[in-house]
Amino acid sequence: MTPDDEARERQRALDLLRTAFPDYRIVYGGGRWAAAAAGDPPTVWFAETPASLCGQLFTAQLRGGGTITPVRPVERDSQCAR
């Protein structure tokens, strides 16, 4: 994988995480992923991979009673309804 490929993959992961969890500020830097929730003091999560951060935020949403935003709308195959 080239550095350009890695940068594109990282940007796609950021975009997906930010879409799925709009209530969090999500960043990547220094080889680590981080997310912060509003609050005083803010709750902060750190992870080595975007998948790990996703899992942590998903769990936080479940425990906090929040909702998870769909990344894309569910498409239904019209043939399945027959």
N, C-alpha and C positions, 0 to 999 in steps of 0.2 A: 504494500500500500504506500503510495507516495504521500508526501506532506500535504499536497493539495487535496488528495482524497480524504485524508484524516481531517483536514479543516472543514471540508464539505460535510462529512459525517458528523462532526461535532456541532456544526451549525444546524443541521437537520435535527439532531437530538435536542438542542436548545429550543428550536422552534416547536417541536412536539411537546416537550415538557411545559413550555410556557402556555401552549394552547390547552393542554390537559389540566394544568393547575394555574389558572389566571390570578389567583389570590396570593401567589408567592412571587418573590423576586428571585429569579433563578439565574445563576452566572457560572461561568467556567473560568478558572485561572490557576496557573501554577500546577497544572495536572490534577486539580481537584474540582469537583462539582459542589455547588452550595446553593441552598435555598433559604430564604428568610420570610417569615410570616409577620404581618403587622402586629404590633403590641409594644408594651413598655414594661420590661425589655422584650425585644423581638425574639421569637423562637427561631433557632437556626439549625439546619441540618447540613452535614458534610458527607460526601461520598467519593469513592474512587472511580465509579462508573455512572453513566446516566441511568442505567437499569437499577442500580442500588438506590439512587436518589429517588427515582420513580416509586420504588417500593416503599421507601420511607414516607414519602408524601402521601401515597395512597393510604397507608396505615394511619397517618395523622388525620387524614380526612375522615376515615371510618370512625376513629375514636372521637373526633370532634363533632360528628354528626353532619359534616359538610357533604357536598356533592362532588362528583367527578365529572368534568366536562368531557363529552365525547370528542375524540380527535377528529372524526369525520362522521357525517350522518350515516345511519344504518340504511343500507340499500337492500330492498327486498326483491327477490326474484318473483316476477308475476306468475311464473309457472308453479311455484310452490303453493300458491293460494288455491289452485284448482282442485 
